[in-house]
């Protein structure tokens, strides 16, 4: 099947708010060796998309300037050399950018099959979130069954995924969220204690439990010293974003006395080989959980591709619980 020459897409016309997102026509990408083009039905909306839109998160060299880091659809073209994928396969994928479009290019190793029994809408929500959570909580953070795990932003796409995976793999899960409704959602997903950070001090809650063995944080700023106080001895803090800023004064003496560890990562700049390794781990360890519906994406809302600005406004309002998606094909 031949690729069309042009496609509908949404681009960032200039750095700014959601209103700078603009519907355009773009050339359809052509796959080189080891690459595939996916005809997208749905694309996930993520915080990094908004950061890129605001001019604070440039795409990697050689990546599309279009926003969009995850989506689901069918393989439309395969580059020279062949891969495990053939035209027509239903898949979801991690993209270096470009998923706010009818067609998007990615490395064949960053593509995964749609889990058995799952639709493309739900599958579009998996890659960015599950790659991020699995690589940081389990591969980097080393979370083990029986450990106490705290995730901030428990009602976000990252948070809802982290709660479910940690709970299913035997950890004791704690989560913070900004309302009683969001806390109730975290509890339904497997958090034994959901903490409304507007009414309670998460440091006191975790210290009463003996401290967290692992914390996944995307808030940063004033949370950093509080996270260190919340950790158990030999505890680990994994930082994946800084919604309240990357700079803060910290007393590092407890780091040595209590043998604490701080690490972190950003997914997008990692090598193709690193992302391929994460994909292989997900297919081995997590895809069976998805196929059995022991874990599932929590869906918040859907918008047409041409209403990407409204989707961004919804995400930045922080009113959502779970994932926001763009419908690209009927």
N, C-alpha and C positions, 0 to 999 in steps of 0.2 A: 504494500500500500504506500503510495507516494505521499510525502508530507505536503501540506499546503505551503504557499509562499509567505503568507501573512497570518497574523492571529490578533485577537483582542487581548489587551493587557491593561494593567494599571501601573502607572509610573509615578515617581516622586518628581513633581515639576520644579520644586525648589524646597530647601529645608524649611520646615514649619510644622503647623498643626495638621489635623486630619484633612483640612480643606485643600491641602496641596496635592493630594492624591488625585490623579487625572486618568480617565480612560483614553487609551490610544490604540493605534495599530502598530504592530512591531513585526519584523521578520521572524519567521519560525527558526529556532536554532537547529543546526545540523550536527549530529553526533560524530566525534572523532573516535579513535581507538579507545576501547574500554568504557565508552560513554553510551548512554541511552537517552532518547527523548520520550517523555511521557505525555500523553494527551490527558490533561487533568480534568477531573469532574468536580473535585473539591480541593480547597487549600485551607490550611490552618492559619490562624492569626495569632501572633506571638509578640511579647514585649520587645524583642530585638527588632521586629518590623517597625515599631513605633520609634525606637531609638534611631534606626536608619533614616526614617522619615524626618526626624528632627535634626539630622545632620551630625549625630553623635556616635554613629556605628557604621563605618564604611565597609562595603563588601570586600572580600579578599581579592587580590589581584587576579584578573582573568574571569571573575564571576560576573553574572548578570547584574546590572544596576537596578533591576526591578526588585521590589520586596518579595518576600515569601520564601520560607525555609522548609516547608513540608506540604505534602499533598498526596492525593490518591487518584488513580485513573487507570489507563491501559497503556502498555508499551506501544509506541507509535513508530519507533525506528531504533535500530541497534547499530552501533558503530562498527568499523572494520575489526576483524579479529574474533568476533563472537563473544557471547557471554552466556550465562545460564538462562537469560531471558529471551523470549521470542515475541514478535509482534502479536498483540492481542492479549497478552498476559495481564491480569488484574493485579495491580501492585500499589504499594505506598512507598514513599521515598523521602529521604532527607536531601535538601537542595542547598547549594551555596548561596542561593538567591534565585529569583525568577519565577516563583510559583504563583504570583498574582497574574497568571496568564493562561491561555488555552493550551499551550505546550511549554514544557520546561526541560532543561538539560541537566543531567547529573551523572555521577560516576556509577557504573553498574554495581559496584560493591556496596553502595549506599541504598540499594533498593531491596525491599522485603515483600514477600507475598502478603496479600490481604488475608488476615487470619480467618480460618474456617468459620462460616456463619456470620461474618461481620460485613456490613455494607461499606461502600466507598466513603460515605459521609463520616462515619466513625473512624475508619482507617486513616483518613486524612489528618486526624488529630494525633496519631501515634508517634511519628518519627522524631520531631524536634523534642518533644516532651520526654519520650521514653529513652532516646539516646542520652539526653541530659541527665535524667534521674539515674538510669542504670550505671552510666559511667562514673557519676560522682558519688552516689550513695553506696554502691556495691563494689565497683572496680577500684575507685580511688579511696572511698571512705571505709570500705571493708566491713560494712554492717553485717552482723551475725545474728542468728536466732537467739532470742532471749535478751538482747541488748535493748537499752532505752534509747529511742530515736525521737528527736524533736525536729519538726519541719515548720518553718515560718511560712506564712502565706498559704495555709493549708487548703483554702478554697480555690486557689488558682489552678491552672492546668498542671503546672509542676507539682503543686501541693497535693492535689487529688490523686495524681499518679504515684507520688512518693508514699502517701498513706497506704494505698492499696497494695503496692509491691512489698513494702516493709511488713505490713500486717500479714500478707499471705506467706511470706518467708519467715515468719515466726518472731519478729521483733515486737517489742512493746512500743506503741506509737503515741506520741504527743504532738499536738499541732496548735499553732496560733492562728486566729482569724479575727476580723474586725466587727463581727456582729453575732448575736445569738443564733440567727438563721444560718450563718456560715459555719458556726461551731457545730450546729446540729448536723449539717451536711458532712463535716469531717468525722463526726462520731458514727454516722451511718456507714461510712467507708472503711472504718476499722480503727479510728483513733480512740484509745481508751480514755483519753483526757483531752478535750478541746478547750483552749484557753482564749477567752475574749480579751485581747490585749488592751481594750479600752476600759476594762473593768478589773482585770487581774494582772498581777506581776508574774510573768512566766518564769523569772529567776526563782522566786519563792516556791512556785509549784514544782519545778524540776529539782531544786535542792531538797525539798521534802521527800522526793522519791529516790534520793541518792545521787542525783545528777544525771545528765544525758551522756551516754557513751558516744553518740554522734549527733551533730546538729547540721542540718542543711539550711543555709541562709541566703536569701537574695535581697535583704533589706540593707545591710551594711550600716554605715554611719554610727549612730549611738547604740545600735544593737551589738556591735563588736565587743566592747567590754562586758556588756551584759551576758552575751553568749559565753564568754570565758568563765564568768561566775557560775553559769548554769551547767558547765561540764563536770562530769565525774572525774576522778583521777584517771589518767591515761586516756582522757576523752579526746575526740577529734572534731574539729570544726571545718566544714567544707563550704567555701564561699563561691557562689555562682553569679551574683549580680550585686549592684550597689544602688538600690532604688532611693536610698537616703544619703548617698554620697560615699566615696571611697576613702575619705580622710577623717581620722579621728585620733585623739590621744589615748594611748593604751599603756597600762602598766604590765610589762611582760614578765615581771618576777614570778607570778603564779605559773607561767608557762613552764618554768624550770622546776619549781617546787612540786607541782602536781603533774608534771610530765605530759603536758598538753601538746596537741599537734594542730596546726592550722595549714590548710591547703585549699586549693580551688582550681577551677578551670573555666574556660570559655570554649564552647563546642565549635563554633564556626571557623576559627583560624586553624584548627587541627588538621593534620595531614590526611590525605585520602586514605592512606593505609590505616591510620588510627581510627577513622570513622568506619572503615570496613571491618576492623576487629570488633568494634562495638556492635555493629550490625550482626555479626556472627554470634556474639554472646546473647543478643536479644532473641535471635531466632531459636537458639538452643534452650535458653532458660525462661524466657518470658512469653514467646508466642504460644506455647502450650497452655499457659494460664489464660491468655486472651481467647483461645479457641474453646476453652472450657467455661468461659464467662466468669472465671474467678476474679478477673481484673477486667475493667472496661473503661473507656474514656467517659468522663462526665461531660455531657453536652449542655452548653448554655444557650447559644443562639446561632442562627444562620442569617447571612446577608447575601444578596446577589453580588457578583464581582464588581459591578458598577457602583455599588454602595459600600465600597471598602472604607470610605471615610467614616460612615456611620459605625462600621465594625470597630474601627480604631477608637472612636469616641466612646463606644460601649466598654472597650477594654480599659481605656484610660480613666474611666469613671470608677473603676474597681467595684462596680455593682455586680459583676458577673460571678457565677460559680461554675468553674470548669472551663470548657473550651468554646471558643468562637470560631466559626468557619465561614468561608466564602464559597458560594455555589457558582461554579464556572460553566458547567454543562447541565442541561435539563435532566 
